[in-house]
Amino acid sequence: MLILNSGGTFNKRYNPLNGELEVPYDNAAVESILQSVTFEYDLAGVVYKDSLDMDLNDRKMLANIMGESKDDTFIIIHGTDTMDKSAEFFHEIFDNKKIVLVGAMNPFEIDKIEASLNLGIAIGFLKSLQTYGVYICMSGHVELWNRIAKNRDLGKFEIV
């Protein structure tokens, strides 16, 4: 299993110098959560952006890494605002990979439970998944990328 960290709210930390939440250039949130797991995985930080700033080149970079990887099983830590766009992009490219995009509505630094739960659900789902596909794991759901959407008014993901 290869876990690719692309940033997003999941990873954001408060910068006391400017008073803003920023996506740091590290994997500290993911590494903190994964301290308690005992299975083998690889972790790579790739983009480190808010998903609103992600573009086609970022998606291509992630796709190239997955395409060149010996793994066929991937978790992508991703911001929630454009998670669906990246999922659709990966769906169009891959038919021989198991991919789960996961994020958090609140930064791990602020709410350790939500991010940890989402990542834990994604890992458990992916480890038991038998078929290839692109999925989104959010708000206690794991669904094919086109069967779940962010409800911005309610601040959660819902089955569609």
KOLPAKE-264560 format. One record per atom (N, C-alpha, C): residue in one letter; x, y, z. Coordinates in steps of 0.05 Angstrom, whole numbers, padded with zeros to 5 digits, always signed. Layout:
<atoms>
AXYZ ...
</atoms>
This chain:
<atoms>
M+00017-00024+00000 M+00000+00000+00000 M+00018+00025+00000 L+00011+00043-00018 L+00026+00068-00020 L+00007+00090-00012 I+00014+00106+00008 I-00001+00129+00017 I+00012+00154+00007 L-00003+00169-00009 L+00007+00194-00021 L-00006+00218-00007 N+00010+00235+00004 N+00000+00258+00018 N+00001+00282+00000 S-00023+00293-00007 S-00023+00317-00024 S-00031+00342-00009 G-00034+00341+00017 G-00040+00365+00032 G-00069+00367+00041 G-00081+00389+00035 G-00109+00393+00042 G-00112+00401+00072 T-00137+00405+00079 T-00144+00413+00106 T-00134+00392+00126 F-00135+00367+00119 F-00126+00345+00136 F-00099+00352+00149 N-00081+00364+00134 N-00054+00369+00143 N-00049+00397+00154 K-00068+00415+00151 K-00064+00443+00158 K-00056+00447+00187 R-00038+00466+00192 R-00030+00474+00219 R-00032+00504+00221 Y-00036+00513+00246 Y-00038+00541+00252 Y-00010+00553+00253 N-00006+00575+00239 N+00019+00590+00239 N+00015+00614+00257 P+00027+00614+00281 P+00023+00636+00300 P+00036+00662+00291 L+00053+00661+00271 L+00066+00686+00261 L+00047+00702+00244 N+00030+00689+00228 N+00011+00704+00211 N-00018+00698+00218 G-00023+00681+00237 G-00050+00675+00245 G-00067+00659+00225 E-00054+00645+00207 E-00068+00630+00186 E-00063+00600+00188 L-00082+00585+00178 L-00078+00556+00175 L-00064+00552+00149 E-00042+00536+00149 E-00026+00532+00126 E-00021+00502+00122 V-00017+00494+00097 V-00010+00466+00091 V+00021+00465+00093 P+00031+00450+00113 P+00060+00448+00117 P+00072+00429+00096 Y+00097+00432+00092 Y+00112+00414+00074 Y+00124+00390+00089 D+00106+00375+00102 D+00114+00351+00116 D+00090+00332+00119 N+00096+00309+00130 N+00075+00288+00133 N+00068+00284+00162 A+00073+00304+00179 A+00070+00300+00208 A+00043+00289+00217 A+00021+00300+00205 A-00006+00291+00213 A-00010+00261+00207 V-00003+00254+00182 V-00006+00226+00174 V+00013+00208+00190 E+00037+00215+00194 E+00056+00199+00209 E+00046+00195+00238 S+00035+00216+00250 S+00024+00214+00277 S+00002+00193+00279 I-00016+00193+00259 I-00038+00174+00259 I-00027+00146+00254 L-00008+00143+00237 L+00002+00116+00229 L+00022+00104+00249 Q+00028+00118+00271 Q+00046+00107+00291 Q+00036+00081+00302 S+00009+00078+00303 S-00002+00055+00316 S-00008+00031+00298 V-00002+00034+00272 V-00008+00012+00254 V+00016-00007+00252 T+00010-00032+00246 T+00031-00052+00245 T+00035-00065+00218 F+00019-00057+00198 F+00022-00068+00171 F+00043-00051+00156 E+00053-00062+00134 E+00073-00048+00118 E+00059-00029+00099 Y+00070-00006+00096 Y+00060+00014+00078 Y+00084+00032+00071 D+00081+00046+00049 D+00100+00067+00041 D+00084+00094+00042 L+00098+00115+00051 L+00086+00141+00052 L+00103+00161+00037 A+00090+00177+00020 A+00105+00197+00005 A+00089+00223+00005 G+00102+00244+00012 G+00091+00271+00009 G+00095+00280-00020 V+00074+00290-00032 V+00076+00296-00061 V+00071+00325-00067 V+00047+00336-00061 V+00039+00362-00070 V+00039+00383-00048 Y+00028+00377-00025 Y+00027+00396-00003 Y+00013+00422-00010 K-00013+00419-00019 K-00028+00443-00026 K-00057+00441-00015 D-00069+00464-00012 D-00098+00464-00009 D-00110+00455-00035 S-00131+00439-00034 S-00141+00427-00059 S-00152+00448-00078 L-00159+00471-00068 L-00168+00492-00087 L-00145+00502-00104 D-00121+00497-00096 D-00097+00505-00111 D-00087+00482-00129 M-00098+00459-00127 M-00089+00436-00143 M-00098+00440-00172 D-00080+00432-00191 D-00087+00435-00219 D-00081+00409-00234 L-00084+00410-00260 L-00081+00386-00276 L-00053+00374-00273 N-00033+00392-00272 N-00005+00382-00268 N-00001+00367-00242 D-00014+00376-00221 D-00013+00362-00195 D-00026+00334-00197 R-00049+00333-00211 R-00062+00307-00215 R-00046+00288-00232 K-00033+00299-00253 K-00016+00283-00270 K+00008+00272-00254 M+00019+00289-00236 M+00042+00280-00220 M+00034+00256-00202 L+00011+00259-00189 L+00001+00237-00173 L-00004+00212-00190 A-00017+00215-00213 A-00022+00193-00231 A+00004+00179-00240 N+00024+00195-00246 N+00050+00184-00255 N+00062+00167-00233 I+00061+00177-00208 I+00072+00161-00186 I+00057+00135-00183 M+00030+00136-00185 M+00014+00111-00183 M+00020+00093-00206 G+00022+00104-00230 G+00027+00088-00254 G+00054+00074-00253 E+00074+00086-00241 E+00101+00075-00240 E+00106+00058-00215 S+00087+00058-00196 S+00090+00043-00171 S+00086+00013-00176 K+00101-00002-00160 K+00097-00031-00159 K+00070-00038-00145 D+00060-00020-00130 D+00035-00024-00115 D+00011-00021-00134 D-00011-00034-00126 D-00036-00029-00141 D-00057-00018-00121 T-00049-00011-00097 T-00066-00002-00076 T-00056+00024-00065 F-00074+00045-00065 F-00065+00072-00058 F-00085+00086-00041 I-00075+00101-00022 I-00091+00121-00008 I-00079+00148-00015 I-00097+00167-00021 I-00088+00194-00027 I-00101+00213-00006 I-00084+00225+00010 I-00094+00245+00029 I-00098+00270+00011 H-00122+00281+00012 H-00130+00302-00008 H-00149+00321+00005 G-00147+00346-00003 G-00166+00366+00005 G-00194+00360-00005 T-00214+00368+00009 T-00242+00361+00003 T-00255+00377-00019 D-00245+00401-00025 D-00258+00418-00044 D-00256+00408-00073 T-00234+00395-00080 T-00231+00385-00107 T-00226+00355-00108 M-00231+00341-00086 M-00227+00312-00084 M-00242+00298-00107 D-00266+00307-00113 D-00282+00294-00134 D-00269+00298-00161 K-00257+00320-00167 K-00243+00325-00193 K-00219+00306-00196 S-00204+00303-00174 S-00181+00285-00176 S-00190+00256-00178 A-00211+00249-00164 A-00222+00221-00165 A-00231+00215-00194 E-00245+00234-00206 E-00255+00230-00234 E-00231+00227-00253 F-00210+00243-00249 F-00186+00242-00265 F-00173+00215-00263 F-00170+00204-00239 F-00157+00178-00235 F-00175+00156-00246 H-00201+00159-00244 H-00220+00139-00255 H-00216+00137-00285 E-00212+00159-00298 E-00209+00159-00327 E-00183+00146-00336 I-00163+00146-00319 I-00136+00135-00326 I-00133+00106-00318 F-00142+00099-00294 F-00135+00072-00283 F-00159+00054-00282 D-00155+00029-00291 D-00175+00008-00288 D-00162-00016-00274 N-00137-00013-00265 N-00123-00035-00252 N-00111-00027-00225 K-00124-00007-00212 K-00114+00002-00186 K-00137+00004-00166 K-00131+00002-00141 K-00150+00007-00119 K-00141+00034-00107 I-00158+00054-00109 I-00150+00081-00100 I-00172+00092-00082 V-00164+00101-00059 V-00183+00115-00040 V-00172+00142-00034 L-00188+00163-00040 L-00181+00190-00032 L-00194+00195-00006 V-00180+00207+00013 V-00190+00212+00040 V-00180+00240+00049 G-00197+00253+00064 G-00189+00280+00074 G-00203+00284+00101 A-00205+00310+00108 A-00218+00317+00133 A-00230+00345+00130 M-00252+00350+00143 M-00264+00376+00142 M-00250+00395+00161 N-00237+00384+00182 N-00222+00400+00201 N-00193+00390+00202 P-00174+00407+00206 P-00146+00399+00207 P-00141+00379+00230 F-00123+00360+00225 F-00115+00341+00246 F-00106+00356+00271 E-00092+00378+00268 E-00082+00394+00290 E-00105+00403+00308 I-00128+00408+00297 I-00152+00418+00311 I-00170+00396+00321 D-00174+00376+00303 D-00192+00353+00309 D-00179+00327+00301 K-00164+00316+00320 K-00149+00291+00315 K-00168+00267+00309 I-00192+00268+00319 I-00210+00245+00316 I-00220+00243+00287 E-00229+00264+00275 E-00241+00262+00248 E-00220+00252+00228 A-00197+00264+00227 A-00176+00257+00208 A-00167+00228+00213 S-00163+00221+00238 S-00155+00194+00245 S-00176+00173+00237 L-00201+00179+00243 L-00222+00160+00236 L-00224+00157+00205 N-00224+00179+00191 N-00226+00177+00162 N-00203+00161+00150 L-00178+00165+00159 L-00156+00150+00149 L-00158+00121+00157 G-00166+00116+00182 G-00169+00088+00191 G-00190+00073+00175 I-00213+00086+00169 I-00234+00074+00153 I-00223+00068+00125 A-00209+00087+00113 A-00198+00084+00086 A-00178+00060+00085 I-00161+00057+00105 I-00142+00035+00106 I-00157+00009+00109 G-00175+00007+00127 G-00190-00018+00131 G-00206-00026+00106 F-00219-00007+00093 F-00233-00012+00069 F-00215-00021+00047 L-00193-00008+00043 L-00174-00014+00022 L-00162-00042+00026 K-00156-00049+00050 K-00144-00075+00056 K-00163-00098+00050 S-00189-00092+00051 S-00209-00114+00046 S-00220-00112+00018 L-00214-00092+00003 L-00225-00088-00024 L-00215-00109-00043 Q-00233-00121-00058 Q-00226-00142-00077 Q-00225-00132-00106 T-00239-00110-00112 T-00241-00101-00139 T-00228-00074-00143 Y-00219-00069-00167 Y-00207-00043-00173 Y-00228-00022-00175 G-00219+00003-00169 G-00237+00026-00171 G-00226+00050-00156 V-00240+00072-00159 V-00232+00097-00146 V-00255+00104-00127 Y-00248+00108-00101 Y-00267+00112-00080 Y-00260+00138-00065 I-00280+00149-00052 I-00276+00171-00033 I-00285+00162-00006 C-00269+00168+00014 C-00275+00161+00042 C-00277+00187+00058 M-00302+00193+00066 M-00307+00218+00082 M-00332+00214+00098 S-00334+00227+00121 S-00358+00228+00138 S-00369+00200+00144 G-00352+00181+00148 G-00360+00154+00155 G-00370+00137+00132 H-00367+00147+00107 H-00375+00133+00083 H-00350+00127+00066 V-00351+00104+00052 V-00332+00099+00031 V-00349+00090+00007 E-00348+00105-00014 E-00364+00100-00038 E-00348+00105-00063 L-00357+00093-00085 L-00345+00099-00111 L-00346+00130-00114 W-00326+00140-00127 W-00321+00169-00130 W-00346+00185-00139 N-00363+00172-00155 N-00386+00187-00166 N-00412+00182-00150 R-00409+00169-00127 R-00433+00163-00110 R-00432+00178-00084 I-00413+00196-00081 I-00411+00211-00056 I-00403+00240-00064 A-00414+00259-00049 A-00408+00288-00056 A-00407+00304-00030 K-00392+00326-00032 K-00390+00345-00010 K-00415+00362-00009 N-00429+00363+00014 N-00451+00381+00018 N-00439+00405+00033 R-00434+00426+00018 R-00421+00450+00029 R-00439+00464+00050 D-00465+00462+00047 D-00483+00475+00066 D-00482+00461+00094 L-00480+00434+00094 L-00479+00419+00118 L-00451+00413+00128 G-00431+00418+00111 G-00403+00413+00119 G-00397+00383+00122 K-00408+00367+00105 K-00402+00338+00106 K-00407+00326+00078 F-00397+00301+00076 F-00401+00286+00051 F-00426+00269+00054 E-00440+00266+00032 E-00465+00250+00031 E-00466+00232+00007 I-00480+00210+00010 I-00485+00192-00012 I-00504+00205-00032 V-00498+00203-00058 V-00515+00215-00079 V-00525+00194-00097 
</atoms>
